[in-house]
Amino acid sequence: MNREQQVEEERLRFVKQTIEKKLIEIEASVRGIRNDENQLRSEFRDDLKINLDNIWDQFETYASLSQQSNTLAIKEQTRLHIEKQHKILSRLRLSPYFARVDFKEGDSDFVENIYIGIATLRENEENLDSFLIYDWRAPISSIYYDHVPGPATYEFGEEKVSGEMLLKRQFVLKNGSIESMFDTSLAIVDELLKEILGKQATIQMKNIVATIQKDQNQIIRNTKSNTLIIQGAAGSGKTVNTN
């Protein structure tokens, strides 16, 4: 194993450890919320048994039930949101990212290592700059699809950010391990396409965002047209690319 692959293996281990830690925290949060929901439902049932003969008792009971119902709805929405995060992290655990680009913005000397995957992952949720993985749909991720090493630009809102791509590296990860990695000056190298498109259909669909070409990327990111028609044969990934 050469030095570059060793560095990438060490980083991958750190990312996987971070994912595992977050999964444990989320599972604990879900258990806590479920306990709160069960407690609220129990109180809800108890309040329904209150004597409603007196009009003032009715008003008080209805107000209490309304408040409990709203609180329960908020708890359920929070749990569903957290469970969605758990699902995403579970997918990231197996294949955290598929590409890396090193980008230097403008005249800055700082080089950012941008790892691109199916979802965003931060080391610290309170630090918005602590990105371990960028979602492939993020504006900065477009340089992976649109450029080769050299001058590169991407749009961030109304602003166009210019700089230089110093490295473009692609990975094939399986079960949380690096099967292969290679640096390239091409849009998507033939080796990556052969590796991914040669897999069974379910694996192909999970990794199809790694094989998007420049023209496809421009179509996917098009926000100027109100209507967009995508044509393609069955199983070609039309739905995957628009999600």
C-alpha positions as CSV (number, residue, x, y, z in Angstrom):
1,M,0.0,0.0,0.0
2,N,1.5,3.4,-1.0
3,R,1.4,6.5,1.1
4,E,-1.5,8.1,-0.7
5,Q,-3.7,5.1,-0.2
6,Q,-2.7,4.8,3.4
7,V,-3.7,8.4,4.0
8,E,-7.1,7.7,2.3
9,E,-7.6,4.6,4.4
10,E,-6.9,6.4,7.6
11,R,-9.4,9.2,6.7
12,L,-12.0,6.6,5.7
13,R,-11.7,5.0,9.1
14,F,-12.2,8.3,10.8
15,V,-15.3,9.1,8.7
16,K,-16.7,5.7,9.5
17,Q,-16.0,6.2,13.2
18,T,-17.8,9.5,13.1
19,I,-20.8,7.9,11.3
20,E,-21.0,5.1,13.9
21,K,-20.9,7.7,16.7
22,K,-23.7,9.7,15.2
23,L,-25.8,6.6,14.7
24,I,-25.4,5.7,18.3
25,E,-26.5,9.2,19.3
26,I,-29.5,9.1,17.0
27,E,-30.6,5.7,18.2
28,A,-30.5,7.1,21.8
29,S,-32.5,10.2,20.7
30,V,-35.1,8.0,19.0
31,R,-35.5,5.9,22.1
32,G,-36.0,9.0,24.2
33,I,-38.6,10.5,21.9
34,R,-40.5,7.2,21.7
35,N,-40.6,7.1,25.5
36,D,-41.9,10.7,25.6
37,E,-44.6,9.8,23.0
38,N,-45.7,6.8,25.0
39,Q,-45.9,9.0,28.1
40,L,-48.0,11.6,26.3
41,R,-50.4,9.0,24.9
42,S,-50.8,7.6,28.4
43,E,-51.6,11.1,29.8
44,F,-53.9,11.7,26.8
45,R,-55.9,8.5,27.7
46,D,-56.1,9.5,31.4
47,D,-57.4,13.0,30.5
48,L,-60.2,11.5,28.4
49,K,-61.5,9.8,31.5
50,I,-62.1,13.1,33.3
51,N,-65.7,13.9,34.3
52,L,-67.0,16.3,31.7
53,D,-70.3,17.2,33.4
54,N,-69.2,20.7,34.3
55,I,-68.7,23.1,31.4
56,W,-65.5,24.5,32.9
57,D,-64.1,21.1,33.3
58,Q,-64.8,20.6,29.6
59,F,-63.0,23.7,28.6
60,E,-60.0,22.8,30.7
61,T,-59.9,19.2,29.4
62,Y,-60.2,20.3,25.8
63,A,-57.4,22.8,26.2
64,S,-55.2,20.2,27.8
65,L,-56.0,17.6,25.1
66,S,-55.3,20.2,22.4
67,Q,-51.9,21.1,23.9
68,Q,-51.0,17.4,24.3
69,S,-52.0,16.6,20.8
70,N,-49.8,19.5,19.4
71,T,-46.9,18.4,21.6
72,L,-47.3,14.8,20.4
73,A,-47.4,15.9,16.8
74,I,-44.1,17.8,17.2
75,K,-42.5,14.8,18.9
76,E,-43.6,12.5,16.0
77,Q,-42.3,14.9,13.4
78,T,-38.9,15.2,15.2
79,R,-38.7,11.5,15.5
80,L,-39.4,11.0,11.8
81,H,-36.8,13.6,10.9
82,I,-34.2,11.9,13.1
83,E,-35.1,8.4,11.7
84,K,-34.5,9.8,8.2
85,Q,-31.1,10.9,9.3
86,H,-30.4,7.5,10.6
87,K,-31.4,5.9,7.2
88,I,-29.0,8.3,5.4
89,L,-26.1,7.6,7.8
90,S,-26.7,3.8,7.5
91,R,-26.2,4.2,3.7
92,L,-23.1,6.4,4.2
93,R,-21.6,3.8,6.5
94,L,-21.3,1.3,3.5
95,S,-20.1,3.9,0.9
96,P,-19.4,7.3,2.5
97,Y,-18.1,9.0,-0.7
98,F,-17.0,8.3,-4.3
99,A,-14.8,11.3,-5.2
100,R,-12.4,13.8,-3.9
101,V,-11.4,17.1,-5.5
102,D,-8.8,19.5,-4.1
103,F,-9.9,23.1,-4.8
104,K,-8.1,26.4,-4.2
105,E,-10.4,29.4,-4.4
106,G,-9.2,32.6,-6.1
107,D,-5.8,33.8,-4.8
108,S,-6.1,32.0,-1.5
109,D,-3.3,29.6,-0.4
110,F,-5.8,27.4,1.3
111,V,-6.6,24.1,-0.5
112,E,-9.9,22.4,0.5
113,N,-10.2,18.7,0.2
114,I,-13.7,18.1,-0.9
115,Y,-15.1,14.6,-0.6
116,I,-18.3,14.0,-2.5
117,G,-21.0,11.4,-1.6
118,I,-24.8,10.9,-1.6
119,A,-25.4,13.1,1.5
120,T,-23.7,15.8,3.6
121,L,-21.8,14.8,6.7
122,R,-20.2,17.2,9.2
123,E,-17.9,16.3,12.0
124,N,-19.6,18.8,14.2
125,E,-23.1,19.9,13.5
126,E,-22.6,23.2,15.3
127,N,-19.6,24.0,13.0
128,L,-21.0,24.6,9.6
129,D,-17.5,24.4,8.0
130,S,-16.6,21.0,9.4
131,F,-17.6,19.1,6.3
132,L,-16.4,15.5,6.0
133,I,-18.6,14.8,3.0
134,Y,-20.4,17.1,0.6
135,D,-23.7,16.1,-0.9
136,W,-23.3,15.6,-4.7
137,R,-26.0,18.1,-5.2
138,A,-24.2,20.9,-3.4
139,P,-23.0,23.8,-5.6
140,I,-19.3,23.2,-5.0
141,S,-19.7,19.5,-5.9
142,S,-20.5,20.5,-9.5
143,I,-16.8,21.0,-10.2
144,Y,-16.3,17.3,-10.0
145,Y,-18.7,16.8,-12.9
146,D,-17.9,19.9,-14.9
147,H,-14.1,20.3,-14.8
148,V,-10.7,18.6,-15.0
149,P,-7.7,19.6,-12.9
150,G,-6.9,23.3,-13.7
151,P,-9.1,26.4,-13.7
152,A,-12.6,25.6,-12.3
153,T,-15.7,27.5,-11.4
154,Y,-19.1,26.8,-9.8
155,E,-22.2,28.9,-9.1
156,F,-23.2,29.6,-5.5
157,G,-26.5,31.4,-5.7
158,E,-26.0,34.5,-7.9
159,E,-22.2,34.4,-7.3
160,K,-19.7,32.6,-9.5
161,V,-16.8,31.2,-7.6
162,S,-13.5,30.8,-9.5
163,G,-10.4,28.9,-8.5
164,E,-8.2,26.0,-9.4
165,M,-8.8,22.2,-9.1
166,L,-5.5,20.7,-8.0
167,L,-6.6,17.1,-7.8
168,K,-9.4,14.9,-9.0
169,R,-9.6,11.5,-7.3
170,Q,-12.2,8.8,-7.7
171,F,-13.0,5.9,-5.4
172,V,-14.8,2.6,-5.6
173,L,-15.9,1.7,-2.0
174,K,-17.5,-1.5,-0.9
175,N,-18.7,-2.4,2.6
176,G,-16.8,0.6,3.9
177,S,-13.5,-0.3,2.4
178,I,-11.5,1.1,-0.6
179,E,-11.6,-1.4,-3.5
180,S,-9.8,1.0,-5.8
181,M,-8.9,4.7,-6.2
182,F,-7.3,6.6,-9.0
183,D,-6.5,10.2,-10.0
184,T,-7.7,11.4,-13.4
185,S,-7.8,14.3,-15.7
186,L,-11.0,13.0,-17.4
187,A,-14.6,13.8,-16.6
188,I,-15.4,10.2,-15.5
189,V,-12.7,7.6,-16.2
190,D,-13.6,4.4,-18.0
191,E,-12.3,2.4,-15.1
192,L,-15.0,3.8,-12.8
193,L,-17.8,3.3,-15.3
194,K,-16.7,-0.3,-15.8
195,E,-16.5,-0.9,-12.1
196,I,-19.9,0.5,-11.2
197,L,-21.9,-0.3,-14.3
198,G,-20.6,-3.9,-14.2
199,K,-22.3,-4.4,-10.8
200,Q,-25.8,-5.8,-10.3
201,A,-28.6,-3.3,-10.9
202,T,-29.2,-2.4,-7.2
203,I,-25.6,-1.5,-6.7
204,Q,-25.6,0.4,-10.0
205,M,-28.5,2.5,-8.9
206,K,-27.0,3.3,-5.5
207,N,-23.8,4.6,-7.1
208,I,-25.1,6.1,-10.3
209,V,-24.4,9.7,-9.1
210,A,-20.7,8.8,-9.4
211,T,-21.0,8.3,-13.1
212,I,-23.0,11.4,-14.1
213,Q,-21.3,13.2,-17.0
214,K,-20.9,16.9,-17.5
215,D,-23.9,17.3,-19.8
216,Q,-26.1,15.3,-17.5
217,N,-25.0,17.4,-14.5
218,Q,-25.9,20.6,-16.3
219,I,-29.4,19.2,-17.0
220,I,-29.9,18.0,-13.4
221,R,-28.8,21.4,-12.0
222,N,-30.9,23.4,-14.4
223,T,-33.1,25.8,-12.4
224,K,-34.0,28.2,-15.3
225,S,-36.7,26.0,-16.9
226,N,-40.0,25.4,-15.3
227,T,-40.5,22.2,-17.2
228,L,-37.9,19.6,-17.8
229,I,-38.4,16.4,-19.8
230,I,-35.9,13.5,-19.3
231,Q,-35.9,10.8,-21.9
232,G,-34.2,7.4,-21.5
233,A,-34.7,3.7,-21.7
234,A,-36.2,1.7,-18.7
235,G,-33.6,1.3,-16.0
236,S,-31.3,4.1,-17.2
237,G,-31.6,6.0,-14.0
238,K,-34.0,8.8,-14.9
239,T,-35.7,8.8,-11.5
240,V,-32.4,8.5,-9.6
241,N,-30.9,11.5,-11.3
242,T,-33.9,13.7,-10.4
243,N,-34.2,12.8,-6.7
